[in-house]
Amino acid sequence: MANLKEVKARIQSVNSTQQITKAMKMVAAAKLKRAQDNILQMRPYAQKLSGILKNLSSLNDGDNNSSKYSEERAEGNILLIVVTSDKGLCGAFNSSIFKATNRVIEEKYKKQFEAGRLTILPIGKKALEFFTKRNYNVINDYWNMFSPVSFEKSSEAAQFVMDSFVDEKFDKVEIIYNEFKNVATQILNVEQYLPVERAEEAEATTYGVDYIFEPSQEQIVKDLIPKSLKVQLYKAILESNASEHGARMTAMDQATDNAGELLKDLRLTYNRTRQAAITTEILEIVAGAEALGA
């Protein structure tokens, strides 16, 4: 009977866990809907702005002040903007980002890392904790971006990065984040943030770029590049936010299904154990009756 009580306690425990995972799935689904709407509205604007920016950078003669964000330098000091979540229970969402970051460092920036010239700007509590515990050079002023997500907060981080690049504190900046595709799929992205990549001549020709500048090309580029960079970072944060809720919804759905399967096995075990206990009692009673009759 003691074994029977243990099985019953496990059934109650798993049932309680299943209720929690169901609730978390519903919460993630509600948050995902809002996050998905936000990123779907942002994408066309961000993509068009990014395309214009690349084309303008390719047209820029490099002699004016607006080219400071396109200046290509020797890759001495590197900044990696790593976007994760604030919370766990979202499957491999965060671990895939950490693996990608380590892979980028190993394949592209190993010398800078060993020389102490690689810095991490974490966005999300999980990234902050991961890289701080491992003694990376960490900028910990901009990790709290998801409560709630806002363009103002991401703009502050973007402005800091742009100023640092112009002051030559960093020679190259890349963003590592999960791009939202659908509920079950996130695409791992590693994008160059600074210097601004110029559109290839063939690409510009394909799109037939022929801009009319008013008041001037220099002024337009000077105003557009910072705005586009801020939008690019904000888009990455929105993508990651939607991906997080999709990953959590999928993980909680799988956890709920797994709990259901475990409950089936435990109930079967409980019924078998109970039946065995009853059979044992019956046999003991019969044996006792036969002994008395003898």
C-alpha positions in Angstrom: 0.0 0.0 0.0 2.9 2.4 0.6 3.9 2.0 -3.1 0.3 2.7 -4.0 0.4 6.0 -2.1 3.6 7.0 -3.8 2.1 6.4 -7.2 -1.0 8.4 -6.3 1.2 11.3 -5.0 3.1 11.3 -8.3 -0.2 11.4 -10.3 -1.3 14.4 -8.3 2.0 16.1 -8.8 2.1 15.5 -12.5 -1.5 16.6 -12.8 -0.7 19.9 -11.1 2.3 20.4 -13.3 0.1 19.8 -16.4 -2.3 22.5 -15.3 0.6 25.0 -14.9 2.0 24.2 -18.4 -1.5 24.6 -19.9 -1.8 28.0 -18.3 1.6 29.1 -19.4 0.8 28.0 -22.9 -2.3 30.1 -22.9 -0.4 33.1 -21.6 2.4 32.7 -24.2 -0.3 32.4 -26.9 -1.9 35.7 -25.9 1.5 37.5 -25.7 2.6 36.0 -29.0 -0.4 37.4 -30.8 0.5 41.0 -29.8 4.3 40.4 -30.4 3.5 38.9 -33.8 1.3 41.8 -34.8 4.1 44.3 -33.8 6.8 42.6 -35.8 4.7 42.1 -38.9 3.9 45.8 -38.9 7.5 46.8 -38.4 9.1 44.5 -41.0 8.1 46.3 -44.2 9.2 49.7 -42.9 12.5 48.4 -41.5 13.3 46.5 -44.6 12.6 49.4 -46.9 14.5 51.8 -44.7 17.5 49.4 -44.6 17.5 49.1 -48.4 17.5 52.9 -48.8 20.2 53.2 -46.2 22.5 50.8 -48.1 21.9 52.5 -51.4 22.6 55.9 -50.0 25.8 54.6 -48.3 26.9 53.2 -51.7 26.2 56.6 -53.3 28.0 58.5 -50.6 31.4 59.9 -51.6 32.8 59.4 -48.1 34.0 63.0 -47.8 31.2 64.2 -45.5 30.4 63.6 -41.9 27.6 61.2 -42.7 30.0 58.5 -43.7 31.2 58.0 -40.1 28.8 55.1 -39.7 30.1 53.4 -42.9 33.8 53.7 -42.1 35.5 50.3 -42.4 38.4 49.9 -40.0 40.7 47.1 -38.9 38.8 44.8 -36.6 40.5 45.7 -33.4 37.7 46.0 -30.9 34.5 44.0 -31.4 31.1 44.5 -29.9 28.5 41.7 -30.0 24.9 42.6 -29.2 23.3 39.4 -28.0 19.5 39.3 -27.7 17.9 36.6 -25.4 14.9 36.5 -23.1 14.4 37.6 -19.5 12.9 34.2 -18.5 13.4 30.5 -19.2 11.0 27.7 -20.0 11.2 28.4 -23.7 13.0 25.3 -25.0 16.3 25.9 -26.8 15.6 29.5 -27.5 18.4 30.9 -25.3 20.8 28.1 -25.5 20.9 28.4 -29.4 21.8 32.0 -29.0 24.7 31.2 -26.6 26.0 28.5 -28.9 25.8 30.8 -31.9 27.7 33.5 -30.0 30.4 31.1 -28.9 30.7 29.9 -32.5 31.0 33.4 -33.9 33.7 34.2 -31.3 35.6 31.0 -32.1 35.4 31.3 -35.9 35.7 35.1 -36.4 37.0 36.9 -33.3 39.1 34.5 -31.4 42.2 36.8 -31.4 40.1 39.7 -30.1 38.6 37.6 -27.4 41.9 36.3 -26.2 43.3 39.8 -26.2 40.4 41.2 -24.2 39.1 43.3 -27.0 35.7 41.7 -27.4 32.7 43.1 -25.6 29.2 41.8 -25.1 26.1 44.0 -24.9 23.5 41.7 -23.6 19.8 42.4 -24.1 17.7 40.1 -21.9 18.3 38.9 -18.4 19.5 35.4 -19.5 22.2 36.9 -21.7 23.3 39.2 -18.8 23.6 36.3 -16.4 25.3 33.9 -18.9 28.1 36.2 -20.0 28.6 37.9 -16.6 29.1 34.5 -14.9 31.7 33.6 -17.5 33.7 36.8 -17.0 33.2 38.3 -20.5 33.6 42.1 -20.9 29.9 43.0 -20.5 28.0 46.3 -20.9 25.2 45.8 -18.4 23.3 49.1 -18.9 20.8 48.0 -21.5 19.7 44.4 -20.8 16.2 45.3 -19.5 14.4 45.8 -22.8 11.4 43.5 -22.5 9.3 45.0 -19.7 7.8 46.4 -21.8 9.5 46.6 -25.3 9.7 50.2 -26.4 11.4 52.1 -29.2 12.6 54.7 -26.7 14.6 52.2 -24.7 16.1 50.4 -27.7 17.0 53.9 -29.2 19.1 54.6 -26.1 21.1 51.4 -26.6 21.4 52.1 -30.3 22.6 55.7 -29.7 25.2 54.4 -27.2 26.5 51.8 -29.8 26.6 54.5 -32.6 28.5 56.9 -30.4 30.9 54.2 -29.3 31.6 53.3 -32.9 32.1 56.9 -34.0 34.5 57.4 -31.0 36.4 54.3 -32.2 35.8 52.4 -29.0 34.5 49.6 -31.3 35.5 48.9 -34.8 32.8 46.5 -35.7 29.4 45.6 -34.2 27.2 42.6 -34.8 23.8 41.5 -33.6 22.9 37.9 -32.7 19.2 37.2 -32.3 16.3 34.9 -33.2 14.1 35.9 -36.1 10.5 35.0 -35.9 9.2 32.7 -38.7 6.2 30.9 -37.1 5.2 29.5 -33.7 7.4 26.4 -34.1 10.4 27.9 -36.0 12.9 30.6 -35.1 15.7 31.6 -37.5 19.1 32.3 -35.9 20.5 35.6 -37.3 24.0 37.1 -37.1 23.9 40.5 -38.7 26.5 43.3 -39.1 25.2 46.4 -37.4 28.2 48.7 -37.8 29.8 49.7 -40.0 26.8 50.1 -42.3 27.1 47.8 -45.2 27.0 49.4 -48.6 24.8 48.1 -51.4 26.7 46.3 -54.1 26.9 48.1 -57.4 25.0 45.3 -59.1 22.3 45.3 -56.5 21.9 49.1 -56.8 21.6 48.8 -60.6 19.0 46.0 -60.2 16.7 48.2 -58.2 17.2 51.2 -60.5 18.2 53.6 -57.7 17.8 57.2 -58.8 17.2 59.4 -55.8 16.3 63.1 -55.9 17.8 64.8 -52.8 16.1 67.6 -51.0 17.6 69.5 -49.2 20.9 67.6 -50.0 22.3 64.1 -50.1 24.6 64.9 -47.2 21.7 66.1 -44.9 19.4 63.2 -45.9 22.1 60.6 -45.2 23.1 62.3 -42.0 19.5 62.1 -40.7 18.6 58.8 -42.1 21.5 56.6 -41.0 21.0 57.1 -37.2 17.2 56.6 -37.6 17.7 53.4 -39.6 20.2 52.0 -37.1 17.8 52.6 -34.3 15.0 50.9 -36.2 17.3 48.0 -37.1 18.0 47.3 -33.4 14.3 47.8 -32.4 13.3 45.3 -35.1 15.8 42.7 -33.8 14.3 43.1 -30.3 10.8 42.7 -31.6 11.8 39.6 -33.6 13.4 38.1 -30.6 10.4 38.9 -28.4 7.9 37.2 -30.8 10.3 34.3 -31.2 10.5 33.9 -27.4 6.7 33.6 -27.0 6.5 31.2 -29.9 9.2 29.0 -28.4 7.6 29.1 -25.0 4.2 28.3 -26.4 5.7 25.3 -28.3 7.7 24.2 -25.2 4.7 24.4 -22.9 2.5 22.5 -25.4 5.1 19.7 -25.6 5.4 19.7 -21.8 1.6 19.4 -21.5 1.5 16.5 -23.9 4.4 14.8 -22.1 2.6 15.2 -18.8 -0.5 13.6 -20.4 1.6 10.6 -21.5 3.2 10.3 -18.1 -0.2 10.4 -16.4 -1.4 7.6 -18.6 1.5 5.4 -17.5 1.1 6.4 -13.9 -2.6 5.6 -13.9 -1.9 2.3 -15.5 0.8 1.6 -12.9 -1.6 2.7 -10.1 -4.4 0.3 -11.4 -2.0 -2.6 -11.7 -0.5 -2.0 -8.3 -4.0 -1.7 -6.8 -5.1 -4.9 -8.5 -2.0 -6.7 -7.3 -2.7 -5.5 -3.8 -6.3 -6.7 -3.9 -5.3 -10.0 -5.3 -2.7 -10.5 -2.6 -5.3 -9.7 0.1 -7.7 -12.2 -1.4 -5.1 -14.9 -1.6 -4.1 -14.2 2.1 -7.8 -14.5 3.1 -8.3 -17.8 1.2 -5.1 -19.2 2.6 -6.2 -18.2 6.1 -9.6 -19.8 5.6 -8.1 -23.0 4.4 -5.7 -23.1 7.4 -8.7 -22.7 9.8 -10.6 -25.4 8.0 -7.8 -27.8 8.2 
